[in-house]
Amino acid sequence: MAWETKGVRSVKNAITIKGQSNFKSTAKDILITSQLRTALILNKKTKARNYTLETINKNVYIFGIAMDQDEKKEVIDEANKIYDVSKVIPSIYLANELSRNKL
């Protein structure tokens, strides 16, 4: 159904089933997400509101739009700096890639 929507150029399959998680792992995931959100807010090179963050089993999923390649790199670097992150899975588009002229 996603492919049938007018203007769609790509569809990401980023579904993860949490499965059986315990309080400790859920708390760690929440802490990781909170630390990354704070880092993005404090970082003058990033616009934190442009990103949705989700952490599942220490894997950080980042969805959003970066103004340029430098901002995209900065967001990924911030995620990789956080203690206990296993993997960073970015789905970050550049603003110029989303131009209406390209649809």
FENMO-V37319 format. One record per pair of residues at least 4 apart in sequence whose ideal C-beta (glycine too) atoms are under 6 Angstrom apart, sorted by the first residue. I is the first residue (numbers start at 1). J is the second residue. D is the distance in Angstrom with one decimal. If there is no record, write none. Layout:
# FENMO-V37319
I/J/D ; I/J/D
This chain:
# FENMO-V37319
2/11/4.5 ; 3/8/5.9 ; 3/11/6.0 ; 7/103/4.6 ; 12/91/5.2 ; 16/56/5.0 ; 18/56/5.9 ; 21/25/4.8 ; 21/26/5.3 ; 29/55/4.1 ; 32/55/4.5 ; 32/82/5.7 ; 32/85/6.0 ; 33/53/5.1 ; 33/55/4.5 ; 35/82/5.1 ; 36/53/5.6 ; 36/79/5.5 ; 36/82/5.8 ; 37/53/6.0 ; 39/43/6.0 ; 39/78/4.6 ; 40/46/4.9 ; 40/48/3.8 ; 41/48/4.5 ; 45/74/4.8 ; 46/71/5.7 ; 46/74/5.5 ; 46/75/5.6 ; 50/64/4.8 ; 50/65/5.1 ; 51/62/5.9 ; 51/64/3.5 ; 52/63/4.5 ; 53/62/6.0 ; 54/61/4.5 ; 55/60/5.1 ; 58/84/5.9 ; 58/85/6.0 ; 58/86/4.0 ; 59/86/5.5 ; 59/87/4.7 ; 60/79/5.0 ; 60/85/5.6 ; 60/88/5.0 ; 61/89/5.0 ; 62/90/4.6 ; 63/91/4.9 ; 64/92/5.4 ; 65/93/5.3 ; 65/95/5.7 ; 66/71/4.1 ; 66/72/3.9 ; 66/92/5.2 ; 66/94/5.7 ; 67/71/5.1 ; 67/95/5.3 ; 72/92/4.9 ; 76/88/5.9 ; 76/90/5.4 ; 79/88/4.4 ; 80/88/5.7 ; 93/97/5.2 ; 93/98/5.8
